[in-house]
Amino acid sequence: MNWTSVLGATVALAAFCAPAPTQAQAPPAGQKNDVALALVLAVDASGSVDNRRFELQKQGYAAAFRSPKVLNSIRSLITQSIAVTMVQWTGPRLHVVVVDWMLVKDEADVTALATAIEAAPRQLFGGGTSISGAIDYSRLLLAQCPCSAARRVIDISGDGSNNSGRPVTQARDEAVHDGVGINGLPILSIEPFLDRYYYDNVIGGPGAFMIPAENYDTFADAILKKLITEIAMQGLVRSIAIDPNSPDASQTRPSSRASLTNSVKFVSGEPR
């Protein structure tokens, strides 16, 4: 595959009022895997996210990709490469791709991706919080990714539960049925028990997990941990709920999910 043309191309998708996809099929069986992971970073730009909070999100993503730990995770993969795109989302039909699909395999690539994230202006400012719409649109992006990936994952970050569009569980279940995993980074500034909501309604697929951030100021630490896990994982972890006695306890809400006190939950591979 000629990745030079890929990096210079724009995904042919409408930014605003884009219809949710009715079907997004997995790549044909037996097709060569060019990358280990195709990852959609879906960033909340709804009305509850003021400019300061949005900037903290953006800078957190950029800093994470500049971390040597993320590059080391990529280099640990068989293909030593992933593909990444970023989309801002709010309402059911309000989505903007702000970083087109990029191949990430070395230090120059992660630096270019971090720079692209930093340079991307905020393009949405309200319209509700439709996690279901973000999932549907991200599925369409994955279906049109100019790569063949061993894993296809949607990374949802946000500070509120689904309040517009179709039920989020429907969007989740359809994505999982198509072989797409959904991981979450709930930000607990406004809804203290949003992590429980994400666990029950948003994340899905074999290996799905979430890492909550207590607030926007701790977002950067949470997204770094999440990306490292997301890139290197082998599809076994169901949910990360760090032991409250561990050094990472500040990134968890153990009291809000008493049944999830173990550091790792495993599943047998069923869709949820």
C-alpha positions as YAML, in Angstrom:
chain: A
units: angstrom
residues:
- id: 1
  name: MET
  ca: [0.00, 0.00, 0.00]
- id: 2
  name: ASN
  ca: [1.25, 3.46, -0.93]
- id: 3
  name: TRP
  ca: [1.01, 5.31, 2.38]
- id: 4
  name: THR
  ca: [2.38, 8.52, 0.85]
- id: 5
  name: SER
  ca: [-0.93, 9.04, -0.93]
- id: 6
  name: VAL
  ca: [-2.82, 8.03, 2.20]
- id: 7
  name: LEU
  ca: [-1.17, 10.65, 4.39]
- id: 8
  name: GLY
  ca: [-1.91, 13.40, 1.90]
- id: 9
  name: ALA
  ca: [-5.52, 12.44, 1.27]
- id: 10
  name: THR
  ca: [-8.64, 13.68, 2.98]
- id: 11
  name: VAL
  ca: [-11.23, 11.14, 4.03]
- id: 12
  name: ALA
  ca: [-14.18, 11.83, 1.76]
- id: 13
  name: LEU
  ca: [-16.77, 12.40, 4.46]
- id: 14
  name: ALA
  ca: [-19.09, 15.31, 5.13]
- id: 15
  name: ALA
  ca: [-18.10, 17.21, 8.25]
- id: 16
  name: PHE
  ca: [-21.53, 18.49, 9.22]
- id: 17
  name: CYS
  ca: [-24.90, 16.77, 9.00]
- id: 18
  name: ALA
  ca: [-23.27, 13.50, 7.97]
- id: 19
  name: PRO
  ca: [-25.84, 10.67, 8.02]
- id: 20
  name: ALA
  ca: [-25.13, 7.87, 10.42]
- id: 21
  name: PRO
  ca: [-24.02, 4.75, 8.53]
- id: 22
  name: THR
  ca: [-26.54, 1.97, 8.19]
- id: 23
  name: GLN
  ca: [-23.85, -0.67, 7.76]
- id: 24
  name: ALA
  ca: [-20.09, -0.78, 8.26]
- id: 25
  name: GLN
  ca: [-18.56, -4.10, 7.34]
- id: 26
  name: ALA
  ca: [-15.26, -5.56, 8.51]
- id: 27
  name: PRO
  ca: [-12.43, -5.93, 5.98]
- id: 28
  name: PRO
  ca: [-12.72, -9.13, 3.90]
- id: 29
  name: ALA
  ca: [-11.44, -12.25, 5.63]
- id: 30
  name: GLY
  ca: [-7.91, -13.22, 4.71]
- id: 31
  name: GLN
  ca: [-6.90, -9.74, 3.64]
- id: 32
  name: LYS
  ca: [-3.38, -8.71, 4.61]
- id: 33
  name: ASN
  ca: [-3.15, -6.69, 7.82]
- id: 34
  name: ASP
  ca: [-1.15, -3.58, 7.01]
- id: 35
  name: VAL
  ca: [-1.45, -2.23, 10.56]
- id: 36
  name: ALA
  ca: [-2.08, -3.79, 13.93]
- id: 37
  name: LEU
  ca: [-4.68, -1.20, 14.92]
- id: 38
  name: ALA
  ca: [-6.97, 1.32, 13.23]
- id: 39
  name: LEU
  ca: [-7.95, 3.80, 15.93]
- id: 40
  name: VAL
  ca: [-10.58, 6.54, 15.87]
- id: 41
  name: LEU
  ca: [-10.09, 9.16, 18.58]
- id: 42
  name: ALA
  ca: [-13.58, 10.61, 19.16]
- id: 43
  name: VAL
  ca: [-13.30, 13.83, 21.18]
- id: 44
  name: ASP
  ca: [-16.23, 15.47, 22.98]
- id: 45
  name: ALA
  ca: [-16.88, 19.05, 21.82]
- id: 46
  name: SER
  ca: [-20.37, 19.45, 23.31]
- id: 47
  name: GLY
  ca: [-21.63, 22.48, 25.18]
- id: 48
  name: SER
  ca: [-20.44, 21.22, 28.57]
- id: 49
  name: VAL
  ca: [-16.85, 21.36, 27.31]
- id: 50
  name: ASP
  ca: [-15.72, 24.98, 27.56]
- id: 51
  name: ASN
  ca: [-12.66, 26.20, 25.69]
- id: 52
  name: ARG
  ca: [-10.31, 25.57, 28.61]
- id: 53
  name: ARG
  ca: [-11.55, 22.01, 28.99]
- id: 54
  name: PHE
  ca: [-11.33, 21.41, 25.27]
- id: 55
  name: GLU
  ca: [-7.76, 22.69, 25.18]
- id: 56
  name: LEU
  ca: [-6.81, 20.37, 28.04]
- id: 57
  name: GLN
  ca: [-8.23, 17.44, 26.07]
- id: 58
  name: LYS
  ca: [-6.33, 18.42, 22.94]
- id: 59
  name: GLN
  ca: [-3.04, 19.01, 24.72]
- id: 60
  name: GLY
  ca: [-3.47, 15.73, 26.60]
- id: 61
  name: TYR
  ca: [-3.73, 13.76, 23.36]
- id: 62
  name: ALA
  ca: [-0.75, 15.58, 21.84]
- id: 63
  name: ALA
  ca: [1.42, 15.02, 24.92]
- id: 64
  name: ALA
  ca: [0.47, 11.34, 25.04]
- id: 65
  name: PHE
  ca: [1.60, 10.70, 21.49]
- id: 66
  name: ARG
  ca: [4.88, 12.46, 22.19]
- id: 67
  name: SER
  ca: [5.54, 10.10, 25.08]
- id: 68
  name: PRO
  ca: [8.22, 7.48, 24.36]
- id: 69
  name: LYS
  ca: [5.93, 4.96, 26.08]
- id: 70
  name: VAL
  ca: [3.37, 5.24, 23.27]
- id: 71
  name: LEU
  ca: [6.01, 4.78, 20.58]
- id: 72
  name: ASN
  ca: [7.41, 1.79, 22.46]
- id: 73
  name: SER
  ca: [3.91, 0.28, 22.53]
- id: 74
  name: ILE
  ca: [3.64, 0.71, 18.77]
- id: 75
  name: ARG
  ca: [7.05, -0.86, 18.24]
- id: 76
  name: SER
  ca: [5.98, -3.86, 20.33]
- id: 77
  name: LEU
  ca: [3.36, -4.78, 17.72]
- id: 78
  name: ILE
  ca: [3.98, -7.32, 14.97]
- id: 79
  name: THR
  ca: [3.44, -4.70, 12.26]
- id: 80
  name: GLN
  ca: [5.08, -1.94, 14.35]
- id: 81
  name: SER
  ca: [2.44, 0.39, 12.98]
- id: 82
  name: ILE
  ca: [-1.04, 1.76, 13.65]
- id: 83
  name: ALA
  ca: [-3.41, 4.09, 11.81]
- id: 84
  name: VAL
  ca: [-5.05, 6.98, 13.67]
- id: 85
  name: THR
  ca: [-7.69, 9.59, 12.91]
- id: 86
  name: MET
  ca: [-9.39, 12.16, 15.17]
- id: 87
  name: VAL
  ca: [-12.97, 13.42, 15.07]
- id: 88
  name: GLN
  ca: [-14.80, 16.03, 17.13]
- id: 89
  name: TRP
  ca: [-18.41, 15.15, 17.98]
- id: 90
  name: THR
  ca: [-21.51, 16.59, 19.63]
- id: 91
  name: GLY
  ca: [-25.05, 15.89, 18.39]
- id: 92
  name: PRO
  ca: [-26.26, 12.88, 16.39]
- id: 93
  name: ARG
  ca: [-25.24, 14.42, 13.05]
- id: 94
  name: LEU
  ca: [-22.56, 16.86, 14.13]
- id: 95
  name: HIS
  ca: [-19.09, 15.47, 13.51]
- id: 96
  name: VAL
  ca: [-15.90, 16.92, 12.07]
- id: 97
  name: VAL
  ca: [-12.77, 14.99, 11.10]
- id: 98
  name: VAL
  ca: [-9.92, 17.22, 12.32]
- id: 99
  name: VAL
  ca: [-6.99, 14.83, 11.71]
- id: 100
  name: ASP
  ca: [-7.19, 12.58, 8.67]
- id: 101
  name: TRP
  ca: [-5.99, 8.99, 8.75]
- id: 102
  name: MET
  ca: [-2.27, 8.90, 9.46]
- id: 103
  name: LEU
  ca: [0.13, 5.96, 9.51]
- id: 104
  name: VAL
  ca: [2.12, 5.97, 12.76]
- id: 105
  name: LYS
  ca: [5.21, 3.77, 12.95]
- id: 106
  name: ASP
  ca: [8.19, 5.84, 14.08]
- id: 107
  name: GLU
  ca: [9.25, 8.94, 15.97]
- id: 108
  name: ALA
  ca: [8.66, 11.24, 13.02]
- id: 109
  name: ASP
  ca: [5.11, 9.91, 12.65]
- id: 110
  name: VAL
  ca: [4.12, 10.34, 16.30]
- id: 111
  name: THR
  ca: [5.57, 13.86, 16.26]
- id: 112
  name: ALA
  ca: [3.60, 14.68, 13.11]
- id: 113
  name: LEU
  ca: [0.42, 13.30, 14.64]
- id: 114
  name: ALA
  ca: [0.90, 15.27, 17.87]
- id: 115
  name: THR
  ca: [1.52, 18.43, 15.86]
- id: 116
  name: ALA
  ca: [-1.60, 17.82, 13.76]
- id: 117
  name: ILE
  ca: [-3.70, 17.37, 16.90]
- id: 118
  name: GLU
  ca: [-2.33, 20.59, 18.42]
- id: 119
  name: ALA
  ca: [-3.00, 22.52, 15.22]
- id: 120
  name: ALA
  ca: [-6.58, 21.29, 14.82]
- id: 121
  name: PRO
  ca: [-9.01, 24.08, 15.81]
- id: 122
  name: ARG
  ca: [-12.21, 23.42, 17.65]
- id: 123
  name: GLN
  ca: [-15.02, 23.29, 15.08]
- id: 124
  name: LEU
  ca: [-18.04, 22.30, 17.17]
- id: 125
  name: PHE
  ca: [-19.43, 24.09, 20.23]
- id: 126
  name: GLY
  ca: [-22.79, 22.52, 21.09]
- id: 127
  name: GLY
  ca: [-25.63, 20.38, 19.83]
- id: 128
  name: GLY
  ca: [-26.13, 17.89, 22.62]
- id: 129
  name: THR
  ca: [-24.16, 14.83, 23.65]
- id: 130
  name: SER
  ca: [-24.73, 11.95, 21.27]
- id: 131
  name: ILE
  ca: [-22.31, 9.15, 22.07]
- id: 132
  name: SER
  ca: [-24.39, 6.94, 19.79]
- id: 133
  name: GLY
  ca: [-23.86, 9.37, 16.92]
- id: 134
  name: ALA
  ca: [-20.12, 9.42, 17.62]
- id: 135
  name: ILE
  ca: [-20.00, 5.62, 17.51]
- id: 136
  name: ASP
  ca: [-21.98, 5.46, 14.27]
- id: 137
  name: TYR
  ca: [-19.82, 8.05, 12.56]
- id: 138
  name: SER
  ca: [-16.62, 6.43, 13.81]
- id: 139
  name: ARG
  ca: [-17.76, 3.12, 12.33]
- id: 140
  name: LEU
  ca: [-18.06, 4.85, 8.97]
- id: 141
  name: LEU
  ca: [-14.55, 6.24, 9.34]
- id: 142
  name: LEU
  ca: [-13.20, 2.79, 10.14]
- id: 143
  name: ALA
  ca: [-14.98, 1.30, 7.12]
- id: 144
  name: GLN
  ca: [-13.27, 3.89, 4.92]
- id: 145
  name: CYS
  ca: [-9.84, 3.62, 6.50]
- id: 146
  name: PRO
  ca: [-7.20, 3.22, 3.74]
- id: 147
  name: CYS
  ca: [-5.67, 0.25, 5.52]
- id: 148
  name: SER
  ca: [-6.32, -3.29, 6.60]
- id: 149
  name: ALA
  ca: [-6.16, -3.58, 10.37]
- id: 150
  name: ALA
  ca: [-5.96, -6.53, 12.72]
- id: 151
  name: ARG
  ca: [-8.03, -4.54, 15.24]
- id: 152
  name: ARG
  ca: [-10.48, -1.67, 14.74]
- id: 153
  name: VAL
  ca: [-11.20, 0.45, 17.79]
- id: 154
  name: ILE
  ca: [-13.22, 3.56, 18.65]
- id: 155
  name: ASP
  ca: [-11.81, 5.56, 21.56]
- id: 156
  name: ILE
  ca: [-14.60, 7.69, 23.08]
- id: 157
  name: SER
  ca: [-13.79, 10.49, 25.53]
- id: 158
  name: GLY
  ca: [-16.46, 12.71, 27.05]
- id: 159
  name: ASP
  ca: [-17.95, 14.25, 30.18]
- id: 160
  name: GLY
  ca: [-21.63, 13.32, 29.82]
- id: 161
  name: SER
  ca: [-24.05, 10.51, 29.14]
- id: 162
  name: ASN
  ca: [-25.96, 10.11, 25.89]
- id: 163
  name: ASN
  ca: [-28.76, 12.70, 25.74]
- id: 164
  name: SER
  ca: [-29.59, 12.88, 22.02]
- id: 165
  name: GLY
  ca: [-29.84, 10.53, 19.08]
- id: 166
  name: ARG
  ca: [-30.66, 6.86, 19.24]
- id: 167
  name: PRO
  ca: [-29.91, 4.69, 22.30]
- id: 168
  name: VAL
  ca: [-26.18, 4.33, 22.81]
- id: 169
  name: THR
  ca: [-26.51, 0.60, 23.53]
- id: 170
  name: GLN
  ca: [-27.92, 0.05, 20.03]
- id: 171
  name: ALA
  ca: [-24.97, 1.85, 18.45]
- id: 172
  name: ARG
  ca: [-22.54, -0.06, 20.67]
- id: 173
  name: ASP
  ca: [-24.05, -3.45, 19.91]
- id: 174
  name: GLU
  ca: [-24.08, -2.86, 16.15]
- id: 175
  name: ALA
  ca: [-20.45, -1.76, 16.20]
- id: 176
  name: VAL
  ca: [-19.44, -4.82, 18.24]
- id: 177
  name: HIS
  ca: [-21.37, -7.04, 15.82]
- id: 178
  name: ASP
  ca: [-19.24, -5.63, 13.01]
- id: 179
  name: GLY
  ca: [-16.04, -6.46, 14.87]
- id: 180
  name: VAL
  ca: [-15.34, -2.96, 16.19]
- id: 181
  name: GLY
  ca: [-14.19, -2.48, 19.79]
- id: 182
  name: ILE
  ca: [-15.19, 0.55, 21.83]
- id: 183
  name: ASN
  ca: [-13.07, 1.84, 24.70]
- id: 184
  name: GLY
  ca: [-13.91, 4.78, 26.93]
- id: 185
  name: LEU
  ca: [-12.37, 7.65, 28.81]
- id: 186
  name: PRO
  ca: [-15.18, 9.18, 30.90]
- id: 187
  name: ILE
  ca: [-14.34, 12.53, 32.48]
- id: 188
  name: LEU
  ca: [-16.06, 12.75, 35.86]
- id: 189
  name: SER
  ca: [-16.15, 16.54, 36.35]
- id: 190
  name: ILE
  ca: [-19.91, 16.90, 35.76]
- id: 191
  name: GLU
  ca: [-21.31, 13.39, 36.22]
- id: 192
  name: PRO
  ca: [-19.40, 11.71, 39.06]
- id: 193
  name: PHE
  ca: [-20.65, 8.24, 38.17]
- id: 194
  name: LEU
  ca: [-20.13, 8.51, 34.42]
- id: 195
  name: ASP
  ca: [-17.62, 5.67, 34.61]
- id: 196
  name: ARG
  ca: [-20.40, 3.30, 35.68]
- id: 197
  name: TYR
  ca: [-22.50, 4.56, 32.75]
- id: 198
  name: TYR
  ca: [-19.65, 3.99, 30.29]
- id: 199
  name: TYR
  ca: [-19.06, 0.51, 31.67]
- id: 200
  name: ASP
  ca: [-22.72, -0.47, 31.34]
- id: 201
  name: ASN
  ca: [-23.63, 1.30, 28.10]
- id: 202
  name: VAL
  ca: [-20.68, 2.50, 26.03]
- id: 203
  name: ILE
  ca: [-17.67, 0.19, 25.98]
- id: 204
  name: GLY
  ca: [-18.00, -3.11, 24.18]
- id: 205
  name: GLY
  ca: [-16.30, -5.90, 22.32]
- id: 206
  name: PRO
  ca: [-13.65, -8.41, 23.39]
- id: 207
  name: GLY
  ca: [-10.95, -6.54, 25.28]
- id: 208
  name: ALA
  ca: [-13.04, -3.40, 25.79]
- id: 209
  name: PHE
  ca: [-11.97, -1.25, 28.73]
- id: 210
  name: MET
  ca: [-12.15, 2.23, 30.18]
- id: 211
  name: ILE
  ca: [-9.90, 4.47, 32.21]
- id: 212
  name: PRO
  ca: [-11.74, 7.37, 33.88]
- id: 213
  name: ALA
  ca: [-10.28, 10.82, 34.54]
- id: 214
  name: GLU
  ca: [-11.38, 12.55, 37.73]
- id: 215
  name: ASN
  ca: [-11.38, 15.90, 35.91]
- id: 216
  name: TYR
  ca: [-9.91, 17.67, 32.92]
- id: 217
  name: ASP
  ca: [-6.69, 18.45, 34.78]
- id: 218
  name: THR
  ca: [-5.96, 14.72, 35.07]
- id: 219
  name: PHE
  ca: [-7.05, 13.95, 31.50]
- id: 220
  name: ALA
  ca: [-3.49, 13.88, 30.13]
- id: 221
  name: ASP
  ca: [-2.39, 11.16, 32.57]
- id: 222
  name: ALA
  ca: [-5.51, 9.11, 31.84]
- id: 223
  name: ILE
  ca: [-5.20, 9.28, 28.05]
- id: 224
  name: LEU
  ca: [-1.52, 8.29, 28.20]
- id: 225
  name: LYS
  ca: [-2.37, 5.16, 30.21]
- id: 226
  name: LYS
  ca: [-5.28, 4.44, 27.93]
- id: 227
  name: LEU
  ca: [-3.31, 4.72, 24.68]
- id: 228
  name: ILE
  ca: [-0.53, 2.48, 25.98]
- id: 229
  name: THR
  ca: [-3.08, -0.18, 26.97]
- id: 230
  name: GLU
  ca: [-5.12, 0.29, 23.81]
- id: 231
  name: ILE
  ca: [-2.19, -0.13, 21.45]
- id: 232
  name: ALA
  ca: [-0.44, -3.07, 23.08]
- id: 233
  name: MET
  ca: [-3.34, -5.13, 24.41]
- id: 234
  name: GLN
  ca: [-4.12, -8.51, 22.91]
- id: 235
  name: GLY
  ca: [-7.88, -8.54, 23.33]
- id: 236
  name: LEU
  ca: [-8.17, -10.09, 26.79]
- id: 237
  name: VAL
  ca: [-8.96, -7.26, 29.18]
- id: 238
  name: ARG
  ca: [-12.64, -6.51, 29.76]
- id: 239
  name: SER
  ca: [-12.31, -3.49, 32.00]
- id: 240
  name: ILE
  ca: [-9.63, -1.77, 33.98]
- id: 241
  name: ALA
  ca: [-10.69, -0.77, 37.48]
- id: 242
  name: ILE
  ca: [-7.49, -0.07, 39.34]
- id: 243
  name: ASP
  ca: [-7.17, -1.21, 42.94]
- id: 244
  name: PRO
  ca: [-7.95, 1.78, 45.20]
- id: 245
  name: ASN
  ca: [-4.74, 1.09, 47.14]
- id: 246
  name: SER
  ca: [-2.56, 1.31, 44.04]
- id: 247
  name: PRO
  ca: [-0.58, 4.42, 42.98]
- id: 248
  name: ASP
  ca: [-3.07, 4.90, 40.15]
- id: 249
  name: ALA
  ca: [-6.10, 5.15, 42.45]
- id: 250
  name: SER
  ca: [-6.59, 8.83, 41.64]
- id: 251
  name: GLN
  ca: [-7.73, 7.80, 38.16]
- id: 252
  name: THR
  ca: [-10.54, 5.55, 39.41]
- id: 253
  name: ARG
  ca: [-13.89, 5.69, 41.12]
- id: 254
  name: PRO
  ca: [-13.86, 2.33, 42.95]
- id: 255
  name: SER
  ca: [-16.84, 3.27, 45.10]
- id: 256
  name: SER
  ca: [-19.01, 3.72, 42.00]
- id: 257
  name: ARG
  ca: [-18.43, 0.18, 40.75]
- id: 258
  name: ALA
  ca: [-18.01, -2.03, 43.79]
- id: 259
  name: SER
  ca: [-18.13, -5.16, 41.64]
- id: 260
  name: LEU
  ca: [-15.08, -3.99, 39.67]
- id: 261
  name: THR
  ca: [-12.48, -3.77, 42.41]
- id: 262
  name: ASN
  ca: [-10.06, -6.22, 40.83]
- id: 263
  name: SER
  ca: [-7.30, -4.65, 38.78]
- id: 264
  name: VAL
  ca: [-8.28, -6.59, 35.64]
- id: 265
  name: LYS
  ca: [-11.48, -8.25, 34.46]
- id: 266
  name: PHE
  ca: [-11.28, -10.98, 31.83]
- id: 267
  name: VAL
  ca: [-13.88, -12.22, 29.39]
- id: 268
  name: SER
  ca: [-14.13, -15.25, 27.17]
- id: 269
  name: GLY
  ca: [-14.57, -13.14, 24.05]
- id: 270
  name: GLU
  ca: [-18.33, -12.66, 23.96]
- id: 271
  name: PRO
  ca: [-19.61, -9.41, 22.36]
- id: 272
  name: ARG
  ca: [-20.19, -7.71, 25.75]
...
